[in-house]
Amino acid sequence: MGKFPLADSELAKVAICKRCKARNKIGTLKCRRCGYSYLRPKRKDIKVKK
């Protein structure tokens, strides 16, 4: 990702809501914004645009 692995690991400790795309803490069970219970971990690699 970036130059600083410690900063990258802290930024990746996020769960993303599959419904509203809100950022949540990694240990939460429901979204803070819409209450949806399906969360995914934040992607750790960079998408390459072609």
C-alpha positions, -999 to +999 in steps of 0.1 A: +000+000+000+021+029+012+055+036+026+046+032+063+034-004+072+024+006+107+001+034+094-013+010+067-022-016+093-040+009+114-060+022+084-070-013+075-086-020+109-120-010+094-152-029+085-173-017+056-211-020+055-223-039+024-255-018+022-245+018+029-206+016+026-201+032+060-169+027+079-172+008+112-148-004+139-136-039+132-153-055+162-189-042+156-218-065+148-241-040+131-235-009+110-234+024+130-254+042+103-281+018+090-280-011+114-272-037+087-255-068+101-234-078+071-200-061+072-169-069+053-132-061+061-116-033+043-096-043+013-059-043+021-044-042-014-046-014-040-069-019-070-050-013-103-069+006-129-064-004-165 
